[in-house]
């Protein structure tokens, strides 16, 4: 299971979003197929997956290393839009220089996928 924000559903279903970046420990294996949800299936009211994806690449990275190609695979038009969305989704205060600076260098995972 992989959780996404509702704003990413159409991006994933259309094939525009083919990569995601995640904090924390590595939980994805190349070749694995995961159901995609906007809320956990065991949450109140339940949830149905909106897609299934196959993991193609899992690699460690840092936010400051994001390239225009990475932003495009994330479903955004440019790096600034992608970084802004990443910070909003992960509740990183971009007005707090210390918190934002730490977030830029925090180890994260880039997970590339295809709709299965």
N, C-alpha and C positions, 0 to 999 in steps of 0.2 A: 504494500500500500504506500502510495505517495500522496501527500496532501498538497494542493495548489490553491491559490486564491481564485475566486470566481472570475476575476478579470483575465485569467490565463486559459480558461476552458476553450473559448473559440480559437485562441492562438494555437493550442495543442491540437485540437480537432482539425484545424485547417493545415497543420504542418508548419506553421510559421514559427512556433516555439519548439525547439528541438534540444534544448539544454536548460538545466537549472543548477543553481548553486545553493549548497546547503552547509550549514554549520554543524559542528559536532563530530561524532565518530563516524567512520565509514560503515554504511549499512547497505550498500548496493553492490551487486556482483554483475560483471559483464555477462550478458546473455539472459539474465533473469527477466521475467515478465512481471510487471507490477500493475495493479489496478490503481487508477487515479481518481481521487475524491476531492471535493471541496470542504467536506467535514467528515470526521471519522464515521464509519458505518455503524458503530455501536453508540453513536451520539443519539440524544433524544430525537425521535422522529425518523431515525435511520438515514441512510444515504445510499444512493446507487452510484457505482463508478461511471464517470463520464467518458473514460477511455481506458485502454490498456496499452502500456508502453514496454518496449524491449530496451534494456540498458545496453548501450554500445560502447561507451567509454566512461571510466571513472578515474579522475586524476586530481591530485591535490593542487591547490592554487591559492592565490590571495586576491582580494577585490581590486587592489591597485593595478594588478596585471591585466585587467579586462581590456580587450582590444575591440575595435569596431566589429570584427567578425563575431566575437563572443556576444556582444550586445545584440547583434542581428539574430544569432541562434537562440538568445534569450527572449526574442520576440519584440525587441525595442529598436528604434531607428538609430540611436547613437549611444555612446558610452555614458554620457551624463544622464540620459533618461533611464538607462538600465540601473546605474548606481543609485539614483534617486529612488527608484522603485524598490531595489534591494534593501535600502536603508529603511524605507517606510514599512515594508513587509516584516523586516526583522527588528523594528522598533529602535532604530539607531538614530539618535538625535544629531542631525547634521549641523545644528547650530552650536553644539558642544564640541569644540575643536579636539579635546582629548578623546572623547568617546568616538568621534568620527575617525580620528587618526588611528586609534586602536583597531577599529573595524576594518580599515584599509589593509592592515597587515595581519589580521587574524587568519589562521589557516582555515580554508574552507574546501569543499569538494565541488568540482565541476562534473556534472553527470549529463552526458549526452545520451539521447534516446530517440527512438522512432516509434510511431504509433504501430502497435502490433495487430 
